[in-house]
Amino acid sequence: MRLLHISDLHIGKKVNEFSMLEDQKHILRQILEIADNQRADGVMIAGDIYDKPVPTADAVQVFDWFLTELADRGKAVYAVSGNHDSAQRIAFGAQLMGSRGVFLSPVYRGEISPLTLTDSYGELYLYLLPFIKPATMRHVLKQAEEMEENSPMQSYHEAVKLAVSRMGVDGTKRNILVAHQFVTGAGRCDSEEEVVGGLDNVDADVFDVFDYVALGHIHSPQSIKRETLRYCGTPLKYSFSEANQKKSVTVVNLKEKGDIEISTVPLIPLHDMRKIRGTYLEVTARSFYQEFDREDYVQITLTDEDDIPDALQKLRVIYPNLMHFLYDNTRTKQKRVIENVAEIEHKSELELFAELYELQNNRAMSDVQADFVAKMIEECKKGEED
C-alpha cells in the first residue's frame, strides 16, 4: 500500500495581504502528478485544509477540483479537519463522497471506526481523527454521562489519549492514524498558531499503537521520536521563517507489519520565498538580482543609516512581490525612550530638535542637517512675525 501524506494546505490563505490561491493551485497540480508518478493508492490529508473555518467560495472550488481530480484518477482520499477548519463543513457530504473513495473525518462524537484497506500483505486499518480539544472530549463525556467531577479534562494530552483509547486499536494489526495535533518536541514556524504555555502539547507515546501517524499542524517537515510519527509540513512556504526550507510530499510505502519505507518528493513553488538584505544600492544593482527570479515573494531588509525616500515603491519596480520591508540600522537596533527634557524653556528650538533627532535615530545630526534645520526655524519665526 502506497500513500501520500500531505497537510496544512490552508487553501485561501493570504500572506502579508498577498493571495496564495494561484500558488496553491499550482502546487496541488504538482501533487496530482506525484500521485500518478508514484502510483499512489491514496492521499492522506492531515488537517487545515482551509485557512479559515468559513472558507471563501474560491477556496471551496479549489478543494472541490482537487478532490475530483484525485477521485477521477482512482486515488482514495483520507482527510481530517484541523484547527483552522470547521469540522462540520469538512464532514458535509462525507457519506456521499465515500462512494467515490473520498473519506472525510466526521464531527467527533466519541467513537471512530477504522477504514479497512486491503493489499497483498492483508488488511490495514486507517483511522481518521479530527482536531481534538479538551472541550471536545468534555462534551463527549458529558453526553455519554461519563464525566467525573474530579476529571476536568483540561489538557490536550489527556483529550487525545482518551480519544485514542476509545478506538480499541488492535496492536497486532497494521494501523495508520491521520491526525492534526501538536506533538511535544516538534519545531514550530512563525506561520503557525501557538497556544500559550504549550497547553496544546500531546506526548508522542499516545500514538505508540499506530504503525504510521500522518500528522498535520506543524509547518516544517519532521519526525518526532520515530521515523513513522511524522509531520510532512506545508506544501508551500507561508512565512519568511520557512524561507530556507525545502517543501515536499511524503511518500509512505507500507509492507508487512513493521516494514514501512518513507521517502519525500520535492515540490517546486510558483513563486519561491526569500530574504534579501543589503543597502539600497546593493539590492537594486542588476548584478545582485539577476541570478534569481524577481517574481519571488521577498522580504527586504535595508541596512542604510538614512531612510530612502519612497523606498517601498521604488523597490517594487524591481521586486513586484515584495511582501515585507524593514530597516536594520543604528536607529532600529537601539530602542531608546524619550524621557522628560529638563529645563525646556531654557533651550533653543534648534537644541530641542537636535535632542529629538538623536533620541529617534541614535545619532546626532550632521552639520549639514543642523544648518538646514536652523534655516527652517528662522524662516518659521519670520513668518510668525509677518
N, C-alpha and C positions, 0 to 999 in steps of 0.2 A: 504494500500500500504506500503510495507516494502522495504526500500532501504538501501544499504550500502554506506557509504561515506568514500572514500579514496582519497589521493592526494600525490603529490610530490614523485612519485616513483623513479625518477631520474635514470631510467634504463641505465646501462652502466657507472655509476659513479665510480670514483676511490677516495679513501680516503687515503691520505698520500702515494700515489702510490700503494695502495692495491686495486685490482679489487673487486668490490662488487657484481659482476654478479651472482655468485653461491649463495650468501646470498639473493639476490633479487629473484632468482628462488624459493628458499626455502620459503621465506615469501609470495610470490604470491600463492604457493600451499596451504599455510595456509588460505589465503583469499578465495580461491576457496572452501575449506572445510567449512569456516564460512558461505559463501553464501549458501551452501547446508544445513548446520545445522540450520541456521536462517530462512530457506525458503524464502530468499530474492527474491523480484520480479525483482530487478535490482541493478546495481552498478554505483554510481556517481564517476567519476574520475576528481578531480578539478585541473588539470593542472600539469605542469612539469612532464610529462610522461617520457621524456628522460632527460638526463643530459646536452645534447648539441643540438644545432639546427640541426646539421648534425650527427645523431647517427651512431654508428658502426653497421655493419651487424649483429653481435651477439645480440646487444641490440634490433634491429628491430625484430629479430627472437623470442626473449623472449616475447616481447609485442604481436606479432602475435599469439604465442602459448597461451598467457593469454586470449586474446580476443576470440580465437577459443574455448577454454575450457568453457568460460562463455556462448558463444552462444550455444554450444552443450548441456549445462545444462539448457537452456531456460531462462538464466538471461540476461535481457536487459542491455546495457551499455550506459551511458551518460557521454561523456568525452569532456573536453575543453583543448585547448592548453595553456601553461603557458609561463612565460618569458624565460625559458630555451629552450622551444620548437620552432620549425619553424611552424607557423600557417599553411603555405601552405602544409608542409609534413604531419601534423596531419590531415588535411582536405582531403588528397588524398584518393580517393575511398569511400568517405563518403556516396554518394548516393547508391552505390552498397552494402555497408555493412549495410545500413539502412534496407535492406530487411531481414537481419539476426538478427535484433534487436540491432545492434551496431550503436549508433548515435554519430557522431563526430562533433565538432563545425566547421563550415565553416570559411573561411577567412572573417573577419568582413568588411561588405560593407555598414553599416549604418542601417540595418534592421535585426531583429531577430524574427523569427516566432516560437512560442512555440510548443513543442510536447504535444499532448493531450493524457493523460493516463486516464484509467477508472478503478475504483474499486467499491466496494459495497456502497461507500459514494458519488459516482458520478464522475464528471470529475475533473482532476487535470492537471494543466498546468506547464510544465517544460521548463525553458529557459536555453540555453547554451551560456554563454558569454565568449569568449576567452579573454586572457590578453589584456587589453586596455591601450594604452599610449596616451598622448596628441597629439603626431604626427599622431596617427591613426585617431583620430577624426578630426584633421585639414585637413587631406587628404580627409576624407569622406565629410566634409562640403564644401571643395573646389570643389570636383567632383559634388556635388549637387548644387553648386553655392549659398550656404547658408552662406558662411564665411563672416563675417562683419569685416571691417577694424579695429574696436576697440575691437575685440574679439580674442585675440591671442591664447586662449586655451592653457595655459602653465601648468596647474596643473592636476594631475591625478584625483583629486576630481571632477573637472569640466568635465573632459572627461567621467568618469564613470557615473556621474549624468546625463549627456546628453544622453549617451547610454541607460541608464535605462528609461529615459523619452520617448525615441523614441520607446520603446517596446509597449507602450499603454496597460500596465498591468491593468486588471480589479481587483481591490482590494477586491471585494465581492466574488471572486472565490478563490480556493486553488491554490497557486502559489509557485513554487520552482525555485531557481536560483542556477546554478553551475557556479562558477566564480573563478578567480585567481588574487587577488589583496591584497594590504596591507591596512587593516582597522586600523584607528587610535586607539592606545591603546593596540594593540597586542604586546606580548613579543617575541623578536627575539632570535635566536641561532647563534652561530659562523658559522654554515654551510650555512647561508642564505646570499644572496647578499643584500647590503644596498645602498640606494640612498642618496647621501649627502644632509643634511639639511631636511630630511624627505619629500622630494618633491613627493614621491610616495604615500603619505597618502590619504586615502579615508574615509570620515566620515561615521559612521555606519548608520546614518539616511537616506542615499541614498537608502538603501535596505529595508526600512520600509514596502513597499508594498508586500514583499515576506513573506510567512509563514515560510519557511525554506531556509537558504542560506548556501549551501555547498561550503565552501571556501578552497582554496589552497594557497600556497606561504609561510606561516609560518610553521615551522617545529615542533613546540610544540603544542600538543592538548589543545585547549582552546576555550571558548566562549567570545564574545565581546558584552557587554551591555545587551544582552538577550541570553537565552539558545539556541535559534534557529538560531543564527548568529554565525556559528561555524567553527573553523579550526579543522580538525581531526588529523593533524600532519603527519609526515612521518611514513611509516611502519617500517623503520629501523633508527638506530642512525647513523648520518653522521658527527658528531663532538663530541669531548670529553666534550663539554658544555652540551651535552644531556645524558651523562653517567648515570645520576640518574633518567632519565625519564622512564616511562612505556609506551611503544608504544601499539597502539590498533587500531581497526577498529570501526568506529562509526556506530551504527545501528539506523536508523530513521524510526519510525512507524507512518505513517500518517493516522489519522482517519478523523472525520468531521472537518471542518474549526475551527481552534483554539485549536484543540486537537492533540498534537504531543508528542510522547514518544521517548526519546533519551536515548540510553544505549551504552556501549562500550564492546568489546570483546578483551581481551589481545592477543598480538602477541608474540611468543617466537622465538627469532632470532637463526640462525645457530651458530653465534658467538656473544656473548654479548660484550659490550664496557665498559671498566672500567679503573679507575685511580688508580695507585699504587704509594705509597710514603714511603720512608724509606732509611736507609743506605744500602749499597751493601750487607752487611752480613745479614741484616734483610730480604730483598726481595728475597735473594737466599736460605733462610732457608726452608727446606721441610715443617716445621710446619706453615710457612707463606702462602705458595701457595697451600697446599694440599686440602683446603676447597673450591676451586673454579676451574673452567675449565681453564687450562693453554693455551688452544687454543683460548681463548677470545682475542679480539683486546684490547691492553693495551697501556696506557701512563705511563711511569715510571719516577718518579722524585726522583733522588738520593740526599740525604742530606749530604753526605760525604764532608768534607772540602777539601780533596785531590782527584783529578780526579783518577778514577780507569782505569788502562791501558786496552785497548780493551774492555771496559765495554759493549758497544753495542753488540758486537759479543758474549761475554760471557752470557749476559742476554737472547739473542735469543736462546740459547741452552735450557733454561727453558721456555721462553715465545716466541715461534716461530712467533707469530703475534704481536710482539712489533712494534707499529706504530710510537710512538713519545717518544723521550728520552731527558731528560734535567736534569740539576743540580739546586738545590736550597740551596745555602750556602752563606757564608760571601762575597765571590767574586762576585756572581751573584746578590746579593741583593743591593750592593752599586756600582753604576757605576761611576767611577772616571776618569776624563780626564787627560791624560798625557800632562803636560804643559812643558814649557821651563825649562830645568835644568840649574841653574846658575853655572857659573864657571866650566864647564865640564872639561876643561883642567887641573884643579887642583884636580880632584878626581881620585881615583884609579879605575881600572876595576871592582874590587870587589864591591866598593861603588856604582858605576853606575848600576851594575847588581842588587844589593840589592834594589836600588830605583825602578828600573823597575819591579822587582818581587813584591814589596809592592804595587805599583800602580795597577798592574794587578790583584793581589789576595787579596788586602785589609788586608794584614797581613805581618809581617816581616818573613824573612827566619829563620828557626831553626838553631841552632849551627851546627847540622849535615849537613844540606844543605849548609850552608856557608862554612864549611870545604871542602865539595865536590867541590863546585864552585871554591874555591881558588886553589885547586889542579889542576882542569881542566885549569884554566887560566895560572897557572905556566907551565903546560905541553905544552900549546899552545905557550907560549913565548919561551920555549926551542926549540920547533920545528922550530920557525922562525929563531932563532939564528943558528941552524944547517944548 
